[in-house]
């Protein structure tokens, strides 16, 4: 997949030109700064939140939406993705993460974000903050039916449930 092009230097605003960099190929170059400019993008995490026994999945509704999605959030500068996972689950649902496992990643062009998906097991009783309108626990099959249609959350959930990830812009990727 091709990432969005950078047209201007993020430091000085000069229009970037393509220039060959050995072992990298054509990379945007700022003639004013004299530096190559590699693509910049956001990094986010989404979580399949399981209860302690692993038989239920917690999903949320946010920002006035009527469909269920996964708990998610952006990685802060200087923060590791795993720390973000623990922080977001605690902030949004007041749950303690007792285990976490990385599942899959996908670049999501509409928000210029590399999304990293994890499965977490939690303990405690959910108490949502103001970012979350409502939440519910679902069996795996109920979660499959209730997750927002045509969403990245659905692609991550179905990939985790079925062992094969398929995103709208890319072919299926077998999970090993």
C-alpha positions in Angstrom: 0.0 0.0 0.0 1.3 3.5 -0.9 1.3 6.0 1.9 0.1 9.6 1.3 2.8 11.7 -0.2 4.4 14.5 1.8 4.6 17.7 -0.3 6.1 20.2 2.1 8.9 20.1 4.7 7.4 19.9 8.2 10.3 22.1 9.5 10.6 24.9 7.0 7.6 24.6 4.6 9.7 24.2 1.4 8.2 22.1 -1.3 9.8 18.6 -1.2 11.4 17.0 -4.2 12.0 13.3 -4.8 15.6 12.3 -4.4 17.3 8.9 -4.5 18.6 7.6 -1.2 20.7 4.4 -1.4 18.9 1.3 0.0 15.6 3.4 0.3 14.7 4.5 -3.2 13.0 7.8 -4.0 12.4 9.8 -0.8 11.0 13.3 -0.3 14.0 15.7 0.1 14.1 19.3 1.5 16.6 21.4 -0.5 16.5 24.1 2.1 17.2 21.9 5.2 19.3 19.5 3.2 17.4 16.5 4.8 15.3 13.6 3.6 11.8 13.6 5.1 10.3 10.3 5.8 6.5 9.9 6.0 4.9 11.0 9.3 1.7 9.4 10.5 -0.3 8.8 13.7 -0.1 5.6 15.7 -3.2 4.2 17.4 -4.2 1.0 19.3 -7.4 -0.9 19.4 -8.2 -3.6 21.8 -10.3 -6.8 21.9 -11.1 -6.6 25.6 -11.9 -10.0 27.1 -13.2 -10.7 30.6 -10.9 -12.7 33.0 -12.2 -16.1 31.7 -12.0 -15.1 28.1 -15.6 -16.0 27.2 -16.9 -12.4 26.8 -15.8 -9.4 24.8 -16.4 -5.8 25.9 -17.4 -3.4 23.2 -18.4 0.3 23.5 -20.5 3.0 21.8 -18.9 6.4 21.5 -19.6 10.0 20.4 -23.4 9.4 19.9 -22.9 6.4 17.6 -25.4 3.6 17.8 -23.0 0.8 16.7 -20.5 -1.1 18.9 -16.8 -0.7 18.4 -13.6 -1.7 20.1 -11.9 0.3 22.8 -9.1 2.3 21.1 -6.9 5.4 21.4 -3.8 7.2 20.1 -0.3 6.5 21.2 1.3 9.6 22.9 4.7 10.8 22.0 7.3 8.8 24.0 4.8 6.1 24.9 5.1 2.4 24.0 2.1 0.8 22.4 1.7 -1.7 25.2 1.6 1.2 27.7 -1.0 2.9 25.6 -3.2 -0.2 25.7 -3.1 -0.4 29.5 -3.7 3.4 29.8 -6.6 3.5 27.4 -8.4 0.5 28.9 -8.0 2.1 32.4 -9.0 5.6 31.3 -12.0 4.6 29.2 -13.4 1.6 31.2 -11.6 1.7 34.6 -10.4 -1.9 34.1 -7.0 -3.5 35.0 -5.2 -5.3 32.2 -3.9 -8.6 33.4 -2.5 -9.8 30.0 -2.1 -8.5 26.6 -1.1 -9.9 23.2 -0.4 -8.2 19.9 -2.6 -9.4 17.1 -2.1 -7.4 13.9 -1.5 -4.0 12.4 -3.1 -2.0 9.5 -2.4 1.4 8.0 -5.8 3.3 8.0 -5.5 6.0 5.3 -8.6 8.1 6.2 -7.0 9.2 9.5 -3.3 8.7 8.4 -3.0 6.2 11.3 -1.1 3.0 11.8 -3.4 0.9 13.9 -2.0 -1.7 16.2 -4.5 -4.3 17.5 -4.2 -6.2 20.7 -6.2 -8.7 22.8 -6.3 -7.9 26.5 -7.7 -9.8 29.4 -9.0 -7.6 32.2 -10.3 -7.8 35.7 -12.7 -5.5 37.6 -16.1 -4.1 36.9 -16.3 -1.7 33.9 -17.0 2.0 34.7 -16.9 4.1 31.6 -15.6 7.7 31.4 -17.1 10.6 29.5 -15.6 9.4 26.2 -17.8 6.3 26.2 -21.5 6.5 25.8 -22.3 2.9 26.7 -20.8 -0.6 26.8 -21.8 -4.2 26.9 -20.2 -7.7 27.3 -20.9 -10.1 24.4 -20.1 -13.7 23.6 -17.7 -14.1 20.7 -20.6 -14.8 18.4 -22.7 -11.9 19.6 -19.6 -9.6 19.2 -19.3 -10.8 15.6 -22.9 -9.8 14.9 -22.9 -6.5 16.9 -19.6 -4.9 15.8 -19.9 -1.9 13.4 -20.3 -3.0 9.8 -17.5 -2.2 7.3 -15.2 -0.9 10.0 -11.6 -1.4 10.9 -12.8 -2.7 14.3 -14.8 -5.4 12.5 -11.8 -6.4 10.4 -9.6 -6.8 13.5 -12.3 -8.7 15.5 -13.1 -11.1 12.6 -9.4 -11.6 11.9 -8.8 -12.5 15.6 -11.9 -14.8 15.7 -11.3 -16.5 12.4 -7.5 -16.4 12.2 -7.4 -14.6 8.8 -7.2 -10.8 8.5 -8.9 -9.1 5.5 -8.9 -5.3 5.1 -10.8 -3.4 2.4 -7.6 -2.3 0.6 -5.5 -5.4 1.0 -5.9 -9.2 0.4 -6.4 -11.6 3.3 -3.4 -12.3 5.4 -3.2 -15.7 7.0 -2.5 -15.6 10.7 0.2 -18.0 11.9 
